[in-house]
Each structure stands twice: as structure tokens, then as C-alpha cells.
């Protein structure tokens, strides 16, 4: 039987510790790189949102030289004719944000989307009270930080079933 060489065991243990340290360094670098890239993409997405709103606003003001090209306003100076009801616009804004990875939006964020897509002259007072009423009717979720989100997908179906049971 061969004698056990403690030196070999200690050398191997030292080599393993070195490999662990190298792996940790490698993955820390990968995580930092990943985090920086995500941050860059989020910033670019925000910049594109701003650019989209600006171009939409400029396009509506500049290219609409003839009044026939511009959306006509309702007689009281309200939203342009043919735009969807405000609850639909709010839900679409929240769905768009969710598609970009944002769970919820403040009324100002919802307003920005609506201004960019449908109604450049919209005001926070056109959005916030409607979003609040939608939350009261359980059409939206409202968080403590004042943001709104779409109801979780399972919740909508569950509430619809409960309403059906209550009606029966």
C-alpha cells in the first residue's frame, strides 16, 4: 500500500480554491456587463419613447398643413373625433408598458403614451380621474406609489366568473 501524500491533497485543494476564485471573477464580470447592457437598453427605450412623442406631435402640427388631414375635435374642444374611449386608451398604454417590461405606470406615464399616439393636447385631468374610477371598478390595480397596472390575467377571468355567479 502506498503512503498518502498530504502535500498532493493540499495542492489540489489550493488549485480548487484558485479555480473557484477565477469562476467568481468571470461571473461577476458577466453580471456587471449584463447589468450595464440592460441599463443602456432601458435608457434607449426611454429616449425612443420621447422621440416617438416628439415626432408624432411635430407630424400632427407640421404635416397636417391642410385642416382635412388633422383629426377634428369634438365641439367642446375635447379629444379628437374617432379616438377610442379613455379606458381603452389607458389599458393599451398599460399593456404597451407591460410589453416593454414595466409593470405599472403613473398617470403621467399613461398620459405620455396617449399624447404620443392619439391626443397630443390631452391633459393629466383627462387621464387620472378615469384611471382612478377604473381602479374603483376593479378594472385596474393601483399600487401605493400611485401607479396603475392591468389586472393580472387570471384575476380578470376569476372576477368575470364571480360576477356571473352573482347574477345567477
URZI-V446963 format. One record per helix or strand. SS is the DSSP state (H for helix, E for strand). FROM is the first residue (numbers start at 1). LEN is the number of residues. Records with the same first field share a line. If there is no record, write none. Layout:
BEGIN
SS->FROM-LEN ; FROM-LEN
END
This chain:
BEGIN
H->6-58 ; 86-14 ; 107-11 ; 124-13 ; 153-15
E->73-1 ; 80-1 ; 105-1 ; 140-3 ; 148-3
END
